[in-house]
Amino acid sequence: MVNISESAIENIGKVLNNASRPMKERFRALFTLKNIGGEAAIKCISQCFGDESVLLKHELAYCLGQMQDKRAIPILRNVLEDKNQDPIVRHEAGEALGAIGDPNLRELLEKYQHDPAIEVAETCQIALQRLAWVAEDKSESLSQSRYASVDPAPPSSEGDIAKLSSTLMDENRPLFERYQAMFTLRNIGTTESINALGEGFKASSALFRHEVAFVFGQMQDERSVPFLIKTLEDTSEHEMVRHEAAEAMGSIATDECTEILKRYLNDPRPVVRESCEVALDMSEYENSPEFQYANTLCAVEA
């Protein structure tokens, strides 16, 4: 944990929890809190789950999972169990619990692995398999990717792109195994592996398709842009997939991405239009001399 005063953390939390602030500012505050870590940061993040923005609450859960602090478990449990929360938020809470990796979470995740919301059910199934993998392998560091993220599944030991592609698209295989193939293809990072990942947008699972978009955002590779544009422009696509495609385009930050994102700033789906706002801020950051995206600490101390 970074040594920062509690009052400074609370001031960052005020930015996060202020619904009148632009979404891009609230996102920067959230990721600043994630980077700081600790109990005070967790408290500030937890206070925001009553917000109206599904996108923001989804990111709150994601950040709590990435922090891997067991003190966040009661908060995430409550979100997962709250049927009034949007499935996109509940799914991310389930994934976050899997990222924390506490074996005591097995009973909770088993309870929701058949949830009526398919996104929640599939997420809890993957999280359960991650818990089993952690318990069996003890090599949790393997799921710490080169992209500084705690992934829902570790990479596969397979290195052949054709075999990985086959696993990726085999809908008879468990999602956990298909995710392993996905993260391996991400790590390979060649044109062939990127094209294989792009095929993942044809999968039947919206959860799976949204993870493909997330992976492209991590890679920040311009070769994935055509797949992402097609996904964002498909208004029949699930909003969780389109939102992730928008954020990925913000990370890649080409002129083409920026122009496409601007077109969807008034999308009828709040999750999509807010994602485009945040993505354009990310794009601006990527093309600027700014040292750090999560820079709210500097702002509140200025």
Solvent accessible surface area in square Angstrom, and as a share of the most:
residue,aa,sasa,rsa
1,M,159,0.71
2,V,79,0.45
3,N,153,0.78
4,I,27,0.14
5,S,66,0.42
6,E,110,0.49
7,S,69,0.44
8,A,9,0.07
9,I,2,0.01
10,E,84,0.38
11,N,59,0.30
12,I,0,0.00
13,G,3,0.03
14,K,137,0.58
15,V,11,0.06
16,L,0,0.00
17,N,51,0.26
18,N,56,0.29
19,A,78,0.60
20,S,99,0.64
21,R,92,0.34
22,P,59,0.37
23,M,20,0.09
24,K,79,0.33
25,E,60,0.27
26,R,6,0.02
27,F,4,0.02
28,R,28,0.10
29,A,0,0.00
30,L,0,0.00
31,F,42,0.18
32,T,6,0.03
33,L,0,0.00
34,K,50,0.21
35,N,72,0.37
36,I,6,0.03
37,G,13,0.12
38,G,7,0.07
39,E,110,0.49
40,A,20,0.15
41,A,0,0.00
42,I,6,0.03
43,K,127,0.54
44,C,9,0.05
45,I,0,0.00
46,S,29,0.19
47,Q,108,0.48
48,C,3,0.02
49,F,19,0.08
50,G,75,0.72
51,D,24,0.13
52,E,169,0.76
53,S,10,0.06
54,V,34,0.19
55,L,1,0.01
56,L,0,0.00
57,K,20,0.09
58,H,7,0.03
59,E,9,0.04
60,L,0,0.00
61,A,0,0.00
62,Y,36,0.14
63,C,0,0.00
64,L,0,0.00
65,G,1,0.01
66,Q,28,0.12
67,M,34,0.15
68,Q,58,0.26
69,D,26,0.13
70,K,122,0.52
71,R,126,0.46
72,A,0,0.00
73,I,21,0.11
74,P,79,0.49
75,I,34,0.17
76,L,0,0.00
77,R,87,0.32
78,N,96,0.49
79,V,7,0.04
80,L,0,0.00
81,E,62,0.28
82,D,51,0.27
83,K,125,0.53
84,N,146,0.75
85,Q,21,0.09
86,D,42,0.22
87,P,49,0.31
88,I,5,0.02
89,V,0,0.00
90,R,7,0.03
91,H,0,0.00
92,E,6,0.02
93,A,0,0.00
94,G,0,0.00
95,E,29,0.13
96,A,3,0.02
97,L,0,0.00
98,G,1,0.01
99,A,6,0.04
100,I,13,0.07
101,G,9,0.08
102,D,13,0.07
103,P,92,0.58
104,N,123,0.63
105,L,2,0.01
106,R,89,0.32
107,E,140,0.63
108,L,8,0.04
109,L,0,0.00
110,E,74,0.33
111,K,133,0.56
112,Y,16,0.06
113,Q,42,0.19
114,H,148,0.66
115,D,12,0.06
116,P,127,0.80
117,A,19,0.15
118,I,106,0.54
119,E,19,0.08
120,V,0,0.00
121,A,4,0.03
122,E,25,0.11
123,T,4,0.02
124,C,0,0.00
125,Q,64,0.28
126,I,6,0.03
127,A,4,0.03
128,L,14,0.07
129,Q,71,0.32
130,R,1,0.00
131,L,6,0.03
132,A,43,0.33
133,W,35,0.12
134,V,22,0.13
135,A,54,0.42
136,E,154,0.69
137,D,65,0.34
138,K,159,0.67
139,S,38,0.25
140,E,53,0.24
141,S,85,0.55
142,L,101,0.50
143,S,0,0.00
144,Q,92,0.41
145,S,17,0.11
146,R,173,0.63
147,Y,68,0.26
148,A,95,0.74
149,S,6,0.04
150,V,11,0.06
151,D,3,0.01
152,P,14,0.09
153,A,0,0.00
154,P,2,0.01
155,P,40,0.25
156,S,32,0.21
157,S,126,0.81
158,E,63,0.28
159,G,54,0.52
160,D,63,0.33
161,I,26,0.13
162,A,71,0.55
163,K,122,0.52
164,L,3,0.02
165,S,31,0.20
166,S,73,0.47
167,T,22,0.13
168,L,0,0.00
169,M,61,0.27
170,D,47,0.24
171,E,87,0.39
172,N,148,0.76
173,R,105,0.38
174,P,60,0.38
175,L,23,0.12
176,F,14,0.06
177,E,60,0.27
178,R,8,0.03
179,Y,1,0.00
180,Q,36,0.16
181,A,0,0.00
182,M,0,0.00
183,F,0,0.00
184,T,12,0.07
185,L,0,0.00
186,R,1,0.00
187,N,31,0.16
188,I,60,0.30
189,G,24,0.23
190,T,59,0.34
191,T,67,0.39
192,E,105,0.47
193,S,0,0.00
194,I,1,0.00
195,N,72,0.37
196,A,11,0.08
197,L,0,0.00
198,G,4,0.04
199,E,72,0.32
200,G,0,0.00
201,F,31,0.13
202,K,144,0.61
203,A,4,0.03
204,S,87,0.56
205,S,13,0.08
206,A,16,0.12
207,L,2,0.01
208,F,0,0.00
209,R,34,0.13
210,H,5,0.02
211,E,4,0.02
212,V,0,0.00
213,A,0,0.00
214,F,48,0.20
215,V,0,0.00
216,F,0,0.00
217,G,11,0.11
218,Q,28,0.12
219,M,24,0.11
220,Q,86,0.38
221,D,31,0.16
222,E,115,0.52
223,R,107,0.39
224,S,0,0.00
225,V,6,0.03
226,P,90,0.57
227,F,52,0.22
228,L,0,0.00
229,I,21,0.11
230,K,153,0.65
231,T,9,0.05
232,L,0,0.00
233,E,67,0.30
234,D,61,0.32
235,T,89,0.52
236,S,98,0.63
237,E,19,0.09
238,H,54,0.24
239,E,39,0.17
240,M,1,0.00
241,V,0,0.00
242,R,2,0.01
243,H,0,0.00
244,E,10,0.04
245,A,0,0.00
246,A,0,0.00
247,E,18,0.08
248,A,3,0.02
249,M,0,0.00
250,G,0,0.00
251,S,16,0.11
252,I,18,0.09
253,A,8,0.06
254,T,29,0.17
255,D,122,0.63
256,E,97,0.44
257,C,0,0.00
258,T,29,0.17
259,E,94,0.42
260,I,11,0.06
261,L,0,0.00
262,K,105,0.44
263,R,158,0.58
264,Y,35,0.13
265,L,65,0.32
266,N,136,0.70
267,D,7,0.04
268,P,117,0.74
269,R,80,0.29
270,P,67,0.42
271,V,6,0.04
272,V,0,0.00
273,R,91,0.33
274,E,34,0.15
275,S,0,0.00
276,C,0,0.00
277,E,53,0.24
278,V,0,0.00
279,A,0,0.00
280,L,30,0.15
281,D,14,0.07
282,M,37,0.16
283,S,4,0.03
284,E,116,0.52
285,Y,43,0.17
286,E,74,0.33
287,N,105,0.54
288,S,37,0.24
289,P,140,0.88
290,E,68,0.31
291,F,194,0.81
292,Q,79,0.35
293,Y,38,0.14
294,A,8,0.06
295,N,44,0.22
296,T,9,0.05
297,L,39,0.20
298,C,90,0.54
299,A,68,0.53
300,V,41,0.24
301,E,112,0.50
302,A,121,0.94
